[in-house]
Amino acid sequence: MIEPLLHPIARCSLIRITTILVMLTMAIRAGAAVNSGPKAKDPADEEMRRTLQFFEAERMNQKKLEVGRERYDLSQANRAKVIEGMTAELATRQKTVVIQPVASRDVSKEGSDSWSGLLLGVVALGGGFLAFRHYRSRQYA
């Protein structure tokens, strides 16, 4: 039996259809979030209200900048105190700690270490190769 072809919208899942319906029914105007105050009938009153609103916003911005500057200056003062204390502590530590030169390593010992490491590497590589051959021979047996 031949089944009728469904329209692409009808083939959407239930979640897609629900999402589309919610988006269509819950449309929110962008201007609803901004409080514009009472509507004035006179354009001069409207301009005066906008000017007052602008100056109030500027005053609040200047207040925030002033608080930010005070906090920054306080943090810089604290940082300077910490640096000064760390410098004083470093100076006292440098006076008390005696730095001794590092003793030079024995050259003959270095040569034996490098050969033992090389020998250990060759043995490990050979053991790995033998283990791999044993694994492959058991696999095809």
N, C-alpha and C positions, 0 to 999 in steps of 0.2 A: 504494500500500500504506500502511496506517495504522501509524505508529510508536507504540510504547507510551510513555506519559509516564514520565519518570524521576523518582524521588524527589529533592527539593532537595539532599539530602546526596550523592546519586550524581552530581548535576550539578556539584558543586564540582570545582575543579581538583585536580590531584595534589598541588600544594604545600599547599593548604588541608587536605587529608586527612592529609598527612604532619605538618603542624603540629599538628593536633588529636591525632594519635596520640602525638607526642612530649610534648605537654602532659599527656596522661593518664598516660603511663608514667613521666614524670619528676617526679611530684608530690613537693615537698619540704615537710616540715613546718616551720612558722615557728619553732617552739621548738628546732629542731636547731641553729640558729646561736648560741644563748645557752648558755654553759657554766654550769650550775647547781651544779657540784661534786658530791661524793659525797652520796648520799641518807642522811640520818640517820634512825634509827628513833625517836629521842626528839624530841618537838616543842621541848623546851628547847634541845637542841643545834642544831636547825634554826634557831631564832630567834637563837641566839648567832652562828651562821655568817652569817645575813643582816645582823645588826648589825655584825659585823666587816667584811663586804663593803661595807656602807654607809659606815662610817667610813674605810675605805681609799679609796673613791671620793671622799669629801669631801676627804681629805688630798691626793690627786692633783689635784683641782680647785683647791684653795688654792695648790698648788705652781705650777700653770699660770697662775693669776691673778697670782702674785708675779712670775713670769718675764715675763708680759705687761706688768705695771706697770714693771718695770725697763727693758724695751725701749722703752716709751712715754716714760719719763723721759729715756732716752738720746737718743731721736730729738728730743724737745723741746729738750734742751740743745744738740744739733747745730744745730737750726733757729735757736735764739737766737744761736749763734755766727755762722751764715751771715748772719742779719739784721744783726747788729752790724757785720760786715765790709762788707756792702753799704751800710750807712749811712755808714760811714767813707769808702768809695770814692766815694759820691755827694757827700759834703761836699768831698772833694778835687777832684772833677771840677767842681763848681759854682764853686770858687775859680779854676780854670784856664780854664774856658770862658767866653767873653764872648758874651752873647746880644745880637745887634744887631736893631733893629726892622726889620720887613719894609717895603721901599719900596712906596709906594702905586702902583698901576697907572695908566697913562695912560687917561683916559676916552675920548678920541677913538679910541684903538686898539681898545677894547672894542666900540664900535659897529660898526666895520668887520668885526671877527671874527664878530659875530652875523649880519650881512648876508651874509657869504661862506658861513657855514654854512647859512643858509636857502636861498641860491641853489644851493648844492651839493645840498641835499636835494630841491629842486624839479627840478633836472636829473636826478638819479637816479630820482625817481619818474616823470618823463616818459619817460626811457629805458626803464624797466621796462614802462610802459604800451605803448610802441611795440613792444617785443620781444614782449609778450603778444599784441598784435594781429597781428603777423607770424606767430607760432606758430599762432594760431587760423585765419588765412587759409590757411595751408599745410595745416592739418588737414582743412578742408572742401573743398579744391581737388581 
